[in-house]
Amino acid sequence: MKYEVHYWNKPGRENTENTIDAALKRARETGIKHIVVASCVGFTTKLLCAKAEDMEIVSVAHQAGFRDPGKCELSKETETELISKGVKVYTGTHFFGGLGRAVRMKYGGLEVDELAANTLRIFGHGVKVAVEIAIMALDAGLIPYDQEIVSIGGTGQGADTAIVCLPKHGKDFFSFEVREIICKPRLIK
């Protein structure tokens, strides 16, 4: 099997459009119809929507309280706009950032979920995000079980990473398969 893999010079938002283009190209080549995308305020999902009318899109935002207690980063207006375009919007606790993070922040140490997240980060923050949001979307019933999808993540803002994966439910984390790297930053920091 031979296909293109794109490596960006550095992580970040400036790679968003190229990441989306590469992800869509690979999805269309393989017949994948489901794309999961990390998008805290909706910027990346709106850009994806403009280019992917033929895809089923799930947009995963930070949980309420991620930045400020009780507040969502994704505005209700943007959420309504995305839903009107057929996007499924998910806002919930990060798979790698629930109880384990609370224990670490209160008592110190490193919990198993954060160990798994940090291990994935050796491939880049966007790879960790892409795996995490695929699990979250599957656990929420927003993508089909046992089908390859494209998952798009990023470092900070925007998108810089895309993978083809076969997600598994969180309880079956070690059966998750990253089948292809479509693109990612060459430098991690």
N, C-alpha and C positions, 0 to 999 in steps of 0.2 A: 504494500500500500504506500502510495506517495501523495503528499499534499503539502500545501503551503503552511508554514508557521511564521508568524510575524513577531519580531522582537522590537519593542520601542526602546529608545535610548534611555529614558527615565520614566518613573511612574507619574501618574497624575492626569488631571482633567484634559490637558492638551491632546491626549490620545483618544478621547471619547468618540469622535466621529470615525476615525480609522478603526477603532475596536468594533464599533457597531457594524461598519461595512464588512470587515473580515468575518464577524460572527454571522451576519446574514448570508454572506457568500457561502460559507461552509454549511449552514443550515439548509440552504436551497440545494446545494450539491448532494447532500445526504438525505434529503426529503424530511428533515426534522421540521415540525410545525410549532413546537412549544419552546418559548424562550422565557427564561426567568432573569430579571435584571434588578440589581441593587440601585435604588434611587431614593435618596433621603428627602429631597425637595421636589422631585419630579422632572428636573432638567434632562437627565439621561433617558428617562422613559418617554418624554415628549419627542426627543430626537429619534429614538427608536421607532415610535409610532408613525412618524412621518415617512419612514423608509420601509416599514414592515406590515403593510396592510394585509398581507397573506399569512401572517403568523398569529398564534395565540400567545399573548403576552401576559406575564405575571410580574408586577412591580412590587418589590419588597423594600419597605421603608424601615428606618430605625423605630424601635419601640417608643411608646410615649415615655417621657422622662429620661431619654438617653442623654440629652444635653441639659434640659431644664426640667425640674420636677413637674409632673402633670401636663407637660406640653408635648405636642407632636410637631416634628419638623415639617412634615407634609401637611400643607394647608388643606382645609376642607374644600376650598375652591378648586385647587389642583386635583385633589382626589376625585371630585365630581367630574371634572373635565376628562380625566383619564378613564373613568368608568364609562362616560358617555362615548368614548372611542373604543369600547369593548375590552379595556384592560381590566384584569383582576388585580385589585390592590390589597396587599397584605401588610399589616402593621402588627408586630408582635415581638415577644422576647426572642433575642438572638439564641440560636441553638447552642452556641459556645459561650453564652454570657448570662446565664440565669443564676441559679443557686450557687454554683461554684464561684462566680465573680463576687457575689454577696459575701461568701465566707472569706475569700481572699481580702476583700476591702475591709472587713470587720476584724479579722483575726490574723491576716497575713498568710504567707505560704502560697502554694500553687496547687490548684485543684485539677482533676483529671480532664475536665472539659477545656480548661485553658491550656493545659499541656498539649492536647490534640490541636487546638487552634494555633499555638505557637509552632508546632511541628509543621503544619501546613504553610505557615508564613515563610518557611525557608525557601519555598517556591515563589514567594511574593504575597503581599497582603491581598491582592486581588484574587489569587487562587483560593485562599482561605474564605474570602467573602463568597466566591462563586459556589464553593462546596456548601457553605452554611445556608445560603439562601435557597439552594435547590432542595436541601433537606426540609427547610421551613415550609416551602411551597408544597412539597409532597405531603408533609405531616398535616398541612391545612386542607388537603384534598383539592388543591388548585391546579395540579398537573396530573396526568395519568401515571399510574403505577406501571413499572416494568417497561418504560419506553425511554429511549435516549432523548435528551433535551440539550439545548445550548443554554449555558448559564454565564451571565456577564457580571463581573465584579470590578472593583476599583480600589485605589489607594487614596484615601482622603475624599476628594470630590471627583465626579465624573467616572468614566470607565477606562480601564487600561488592560483588562484581562477577560478572555473568553475561553470557555472549555466546552467540549462535548462530554456529557457524562450520563451515566445511568444511576440516577439518585435512588437511595433507599431511605426508608423511614429512620428517624433518629435512633430508635431502639435497635436498628440493624446497621449502625454507622460503619462497622468494619466490612460490610458488604458493598458499600458505595464504590462506584467505579469511575475514575477520571479516565475517559477513553482517549481523549485528544486534547492537546493544548492548541488552541487556535491562535492566540496571541497573548503576550504578557510583556511587562517591562524586563529588559535584560538586567538592569541594575535594580536592586530591591530598595535601596534607600536613596 
